[in-house]
Structures are given as C-alpha cells and as structure tokens.
Amino acid sequence: MYFECESMLRSEDGFQFQSPFSLDRLLRTQMIRHEQHGIPKEGGVNWAVGCHTDFMGGIRWEGGWIGLIQNYSMRKLTIAADKLPALSGLARIISQRTQDRYFAGLWGSHFYEDLFWRVYLQEESFSGGIPFKGNILGEATKPAEYRAPSWSWASLDAPIRFIPLTYGNLLAKVINCETTPSGSDMYGRINAGRLVIEVRLFIMT
C-alpha cells in the first residue's frame, strides 16, 4: 500500500520517494513557451525524418502532461468510453489556470508537440545506433465506438510515446482545429473532431 501527497510517495514499510505527480509541476510545465523546450535547431535532429525514440527529455516529460499521458496510455479501462472523461477534471483545472484550449487530449499552446505521438507496443533502446527490442508493453486496438479523432492519442487503446520536436525545423502550420462535445462537458466525451494543417510540399525531381 502506498500513501501519496503533493510532495512525496511513501510505502507501507516507510520507504519514501518523490511523488510522480504534482499538480503544481504539471501547471508550471504547461505554462512554458515551446521555444523553451524541445531540441535546439543548432546541432539538433529533425525527428520527423527519423531517429531513435529513446530520448525522453523535455520539460513536459518530467511530471508534465506528456509524461502523464504516456503513463495513462498503459492503463486498461473497464469502460472504453471513459478514456477522455477520466481526465476531464484535470483538463478543466489546467484550462482554467492557463487559459489554454483543450482538443480531445491535446493542448492548443503545445499542439505540435502533443500531435507528435506514435504507438509504442514494445520497449525500444539503441546502442551504437543499433535498435534493440525489449518487453512487450501492450497491443493496439481501436474502440468499437467513436471516441476521438484519429489525430488524438485517445482514438486508440495502446501504449504510446511522444517524440521530441526540433521546433526550428517545423514546416507545419495549424489552420483550424475544433472538437464537438457529446454533452455539456467540453473536456469529456466528444462526438467529432476536425483538424486542418498546412504543410510545405517538396517536389522531387
């Protein structure tokens, strides 16, 4: 049995370690500008092109929204439709404190970073540029009923990982994004979602 408070986690035998979740830390990481994290353009890597995904750095990974969602994606819910409602209370607090907009599990001021996720069914590590596979973390399944738009991690039941961005290399621009709640709670279940992104097209010759 474990006892958890804002600052620490204590096991029944008295062992103490830092709490993996703090609302204060979560809010602080949500209020930073994207220029303050991610991979610097100078000497950085364009992760959209491809590189190892073992890098878990970035402010929002450590006690932030991304770390929370990666952990949450490993859980098995009894009722599949509760994927977003289970986070609605927390999402409401974040929105009220930061004045940010919430789109089916993604945040407006961190949209590019929150959009850059992938299914992560097996542990991966790299040594000398060579990929190695580890433990199986789960499987990917699509819920029987609509739950979220395909660009949201909430559209699937699967372990996921976010990939750090090199913000200086971004070519995409969000034109419009909107979600339609299924009830009065704009942070809970949704009926539909729409995303329009403009990207630069390269013509190969």
C-alpha positions as a Markdown table, in Angstrom:
| # | Residue | x | y | z |
|---|---|---|---|---|
| 1 | Met | 0.0 | 0.0 | 0.0 |
| 2 | Tyr | 1.2 | 3.5 | -0.9 |
| 3 | Phe | 0.3 | 6.9 | 0.6 |
| 4 | Glu | 0.6 | 9.8 | -1.8 |
| 5 | Cys | 0.6 | 13.5 | -1.3 |
| 6 | Glu | 1.7 | 16.6 | -3.3 |
| 7 | Ser | 5.4 | 16.2 | -2.5 |
| 8 | Met | 6.1 | 12.5 | -1.9 |
| 9 | Leu | 5.1 | 8.9 | -2.1 |
| 10 | Arg | 5.5 | 6.7 | 1.0 |
| 11 | Ser | 5.2 | 2.9 | 1.0 |
| 12 | Glu | 3.6 | 1.0 | 3.9 |
| 13 | Asp | 7.1 | 0.0 | 5.1 |
| 14 | Gly | 8.1 | 3.6 | 5.4 |
| 15 | Phe | 10.2 | 4.0 | 2.2 |
| 16 | Gln | 9.9 | 7.5 | 0.7 |
| 17 | Phe | 10.4 | 8.7 | -2.8 |
| 18 | Gln | 9.3 | 11.8 | -4.8 |
| 19 | Ser | 5.7 | 11.7 | -5.9 |
| 20 | Pro | 5.4 | 11.0 | -9.7 |
| 21 | Phe | 2.6 | 13.6 | -10.0 |
| 22 | Ser | 2.3 | 17.1 | -8.7 |
| 23 | Leu | -0.4 | 19.5 | -9.9 |
| 24 | Asp | 1.9 | 22.4 | -9.4 |
| 25 | Arg | 4.6 | 20.9 | -11.5 |
| 26 | Leu | 2.1 | 19.9 | -14.2 |
| 27 | Leu | 0.7 | 23.5 | -14.3 |
| 28 | Arg | 4.2 | 25.0 | -14.5 |
| 29 | Thr | 5.2 | 22.8 | -17.4 |
| 30 | Gln | 2.0 | 23.7 | -19.2 |
| 31 | Met | 2.7 | 27.4 | -19.0 |
| 32 | Ile | 6.1 | 27.4 | -20.6 |
| 33 | Arg | 6.6 | 28.5 | -24.2 |
| 34 | His | 7.5 | 25.8 | -26.7 |
| 35 | Glu | 10.8 | 27.7 | -27.5 |
| 36 | Gln | 11.9 | 26.8 | -24.0 |
| 37 | His | 12.0 | 23.1 | -24.6 |
| 38 | Gly | 12.3 | 20.6 | -27.5 |
| 39 | Ile | 15.5 | 20.0 | -29.3 |
| 40 | Pro | 17.5 | 23.1 | -30.4 |
| 41 | Lys | 17.8 | 23.6 | -34.2 |
| 42 | Glu | 21.5 | 24.1 | -33.9 |
| 43 | Gly | 23.0 | 20.6 | -33.9 |
| 44 | Gly | 19.6 | 19.1 | -33.3 |
| 45 | Val | 17.8 | 16.3 | -35.1 |
| 46 | Asn | 14.7 | 16.6 | -37.2 |
| 47 | Trp | 12.6 | 13.8 | -35.5 |
| 48 | Ala | 10.1 | 13.9 | -38.3 |
| 49 | Val | 12.7 | 12.4 | -40.6 |
| 50 | Gly | 13.6 | 9.7 | -38.2 |
| 51 | Cys | 16.0 | 8.8 | -35.4 |
| 52 | His | 15.8 | 6.8 | -32.2 |
| 53 | Thr | 12.8 | 7.5 | -30.0 |
| 54 | Asp | 14.5 | 6.5 | -26.7 |
| 55 | Phe | 15.1 | 10.2 | -25.9 |
| 56 | Met | 12.6 | 11.2 | -23.2 |
| 57 | Gly | 13.9 | 14.6 | -22.4 |
| 58 | Gly | 11.9 | 17.8 | -22.4 |
| 59 | Ile | 10.1 | 19.7 | -19.7 |
| 60 | Arg | 6.7 | 18.3 | -20.3 |
| 61 | Trp | 8.0 | 14.7 | -20.0 |
| 62 | Glu | 9.1 | 15.1 | -16.4 |
| 63 | Gly | 5.9 | 15.4 | -14.4 |
| 64 | Gly | 4.2 | 17.2 | -17.2 |
| 65 | Trp | 1.2 | 16.4 | -19.5 |
| 66 | Ile | 3.2 | 14.2 | -21.9 |
| 67 | Gly | 4.6 | 12.1 | -19.1 |
| 68 | Leu | 1.1 | 11.7 | -17.6 |
| 69 | Ile | -0.4 | 10.7 | -20.9 |
| 70 | Gln | 2.3 | 8.2 | -21.7 |
| 71 | Asn | 1.7 | 6.6 | -18.4 |
| 72 | Tyr | -2.1 | 6.8 | -18.8 |
| 73 | Ser | -2.0 | 5.1 | -22.2 |
| 74 | Met | -0.6 | 1.9 | -20.5 |
| 75 | Arg | -3.8 | 1.5 | -18.4 |
| 76 | Lys | -6.7 | -0.7 | -19.2 |
| 77 | Leu | -10.1 | 1.0 | -18.6 |
| 78 | Thr | -13.1 | -1.1 | -17.8 |
| 79 | Ile | -15.3 | 1.2 | -19.9 |
| 80 | Ala | -13.5 | 2.3 | -23.1 |
| 81 | Ala | -15.7 | 5.4 | -23.5 |
| 82 | Asp | -14.2 | 6.8 | -20.3 |
| 83 | Lys | -10.8 | 7.5 | -21.9 |
| 84 | Leu | -11.3 | 11.3 | -22.1 |
| 85 | Pro | -13.9 | 11.7 | -19.2 |
| 86 | Ala | -11.4 | 10.2 | -16.8 |
| 87 | Leu | -9.1 | 13.2 | -17.4 |
| 88 | Ser | -11.8 | 15.8 | -17.7 |
| 89 | Gly | -11.4 | 17.1 | -14.1 |
| 90 | Leu | -7.7 | 17.6 | -14.5 |
| 91 | Ala | -8.1 | 19.1 | -18.0 |
| 92 | Arg | -10.6 | 21.6 | -16.7 |
| 93 | Ile | -8.2 | 22.8 | -13.9 |
| 94 | Ile | -5.3 | 23.2 | -16.4 |
| 95 | Ser | -7.5 | 25.1 | -18.8 |
| 96 | Gln | -8.8 | 27.4 | -16.0 |
| 97 | Arg | -5.3 | 28.1 | -14.7 |
| 98 | Thr | -3.5 | 28.5 | -18.0 |
| 99 | Gln | -6.3 | 29.8 | -20.3 |
| 100 | Asp | -5.3 | 27.2 | -22.8 |
| 101 | Arg | -7.7 | 25.4 | -25.2 |
| 102 | Tyr | -8.2 | 21.7 | -25.0 |
| 103 | Phe | -8.8 | 19.5 | -28.0 |
| 104 | Ala | -9.5 | 15.8 | -27.2 |
| 105 | Gly | -6.4 | 15.3 | -25.1 |
| 106 | Leu | -4.2 | 17.9 | -26.8 |
| 107 | Trp | -3.5 | 21.5 | -25.8 |
| 108 | Gly | -3.6 | 24.5 | -28.1 |
| 109 | Ser | -0.4 | 26.1 | -27.0 |
| 110 | His | 1.5 | 22.8 | -27.2 |
| 111 | Phe | -0.4 | 21.4 | -30.2 |
| 112 | Tyr | 2.6 | 20.4 | -32.4 |
| 113 | Glu | 4.3 | 18.5 | -29.6 |
| 114 | Asp | 1.0 | 16.9 | -28.4 |
| 115 | Leu | 0.3 | 15.9 | -32.0 |
| 116 | Phe | 3.6 | 14.1 | -32.5 |
| 117 | Trp | 2.9 | 10.7 | -30.9 |
| 118 | Arg | 3.2 | 7.1 | -32.0 |
| 119 | Val | 2.1 | 3.7 | -30.9 |
| 120 | Tyr | 4.8 | 2.1 | -28.7 |
| 121 | Leu | 3.9 | -1.6 | -28.3 |
| 122 | Gln | 7.4 | -2.8 | -27.3 |
| 123 | Glu | 10.3 | -1.3 | -25.4 |
| 124 | Glu | 13.0 | 0.1 | -27.7 |
| 125 | Ser | 16.5 | 1.1 | -26.9 |
| 126 | Phe | 19.6 | 2.0 | -29.0 |
| 127 | Ser | 23.2 | 1.2 | -28.7 |
| 128 | Gly | 25.7 | 2.5 | -31.2 |
| 129 | Gly | 22.9 | 3.4 | -33.5 |
| 130 | Ile | 21.5 | -0.1 | -33.5 |
| 131 | Pro | 17.9 | -0.6 | -32.3 |
| 132 | Phe | 17.0 | -3.3 | -29.7 |
| 133 | Lys | 13.6 | -4.5 | -28.8 |
| 134 | Gly | 12.6 | -5.2 | -25.2 |
| 135 | Asn | 9.5 | -6.1 | -23.2 |
| 136 | Ile | 6.1 | -6.2 | -24.8 |
| 137 | Leu | 4.1 | -3.3 | -23.4 |
| 138 | Gly | 0.7 | -4.0 | -24.9 |
| 139 | Glu | -1.3 | -4.1 | -28.1 |
| 140 | Ala | -3.1 | -1.6 | -30.2 |
| 141 | Thr | -6.9 | -1.8 | -30.6 |
| 142 | Lys | -9.5 | 0.6 | -31.9 |
| 143 | Pro | -12.6 | 1.1 | -29.8 |
| 144 | Ala | -15.9 | -0.3 | -31.1 |
| 145 | Glu | -17.5 | 3.2 | -31.0 |
| 146 | Tyr | -16.1 | 6.6 | -31.9 |
| 147 | Arg | -14.1 | 8.2 | -29.1 |
| 148 | Ala | -11.8 | 10.7 | -30.5 |
| 149 | Pro | -10.4 | 11.9 | -33.9 |
| 150 | Ser | -7.6 | 9.9 | -35.4 |
| 151 | Trp | -5.0 | 12.6 | -34.7 |
| 152 | Ser | -5.6 | 12.2 | -31.0 |
| 153 | Trp | -3.9 | 9.6 | -28.9 |
| 154 | Ala | -7.3 | 8.9 | -27.3 |
| 155 | Ser | -8.6 | 7.4 | -30.5 |
| 156 | Leu | -6.7 | 4.1 | -29.7 |
| 157 | Asp | -6.2 | 1.8 | -26.8 |
| 158 | Ala | -2.5 | 1.4 | -27.0 |
| 159 | Pro | 0.7 | 2.3 | -25.2 |
| 160 | Ile | 2.0 | 5.5 | -26.9 |
| 161 | Arg | 5.1 | 7.7 | -26.8 |
| 162 | Phe | 5.6 | 11.3 | -27.8 |
| 163 | Ile | 8.6 | 12.2 | -29.9 |
| 164 | Pro | 10.6 | 15.3 | -29.1 |
| 165 | Leu | 10.4 | 18.0 | -31.8 |
| 166 | Thr | 13.1 | 20.3 | -33.2 |
| 167 | Tyr | 10.9 | 23.4 | -33.2 |
| 168 | Gly | 13.2 | 25.4 | -35.5 |
| 169 | Asn | 12.6 | 22.8 | -38.3 |
| 170 | Leu | 8.8 | 22.7 | -38.2 |
| 171 | Leu | 7.1 | 23.2 | -41.5 |
| 172 | Ala | 3.5 | 22.6 | -40.5 |
| 173 | Lys | 1.0 | 25.3 | -39.5 |
| 174 | Val | -2.3 | 24.6 | -37.8 |
| 175 | Ile | -5.1 | 26.4 | -39.7 |
| 176 | Asn | -8.1 | 25.2 | -37.7 |
| 177 | Cys | -8.9 | 22.7 | -35.0 |
| 178 | Glu | -12.3 | 22.1 | -33.4 |
| 179 | Thr | -14.0 | 19.3 | -31.4 |
| 180 | Thr | -17.7 | 18.8 | -30.7 |
| 181 | Pro | -18.5 | 17.6 | -27.2 |
| 182 | Ser | -21.2 | 14.9 | -26.8 |
| 183 | Gly | -22.7 | 16.7 | -23.8 |
| 184 | Ser | -22.2 | 19.8 | -21.6 |
| 185 | Asp | -18.7 | 18.9 | -20.5 |
| 186 | Met | -16.3 | 20.2 | -23.1 |
| 187 | Tyr | -13.5 | 18.2 | -21.5 |
| 188 | Gly | -15.2 | 14.9 | -21.6 |
| 189 | Arg | -16.6 | 12.7 | -24.4 |
| 190 | Ile | -16.8 | 14.1 | -27.9 |
| 191 | Asn | -18.8 | 13.4 | -31.0 |
| 192 | Ala | -16.4 | 14.7 | -33.6 |
| 193 | Gly | -13.1 | 16.5 | -34.2 |
| 194 | Arg | -11.6 | 18.3 | -37.2 |
| 195 | Leu | -8.1 | 19.4 | -37.8 |
| 196 | Val | -6.7 | 21.4 | -40.8 |
| 197 | Ile | -3.0 | 21.7 | -41.2 |
| 198 | Glu | -1.0 | 23.5 | -43.9 |
| 199 | Val | 2.4 | 22.0 | -44.8 |
| 200 | Arg | 5.1 | 22.8 | -47.3 |
| 201 | Leu | 5.2 | 20.4 | -50.3 |
| 202 | Phe | 8.5 | 19.4 | -51.7 |
| 203 | Ile | 8.5 | 18.2 | -55.4 |
| 204 | Met | 11.2 | 15.6 | -56.1 |
| 205 | Thr | 12.9 | 15.9 | -59.5 |
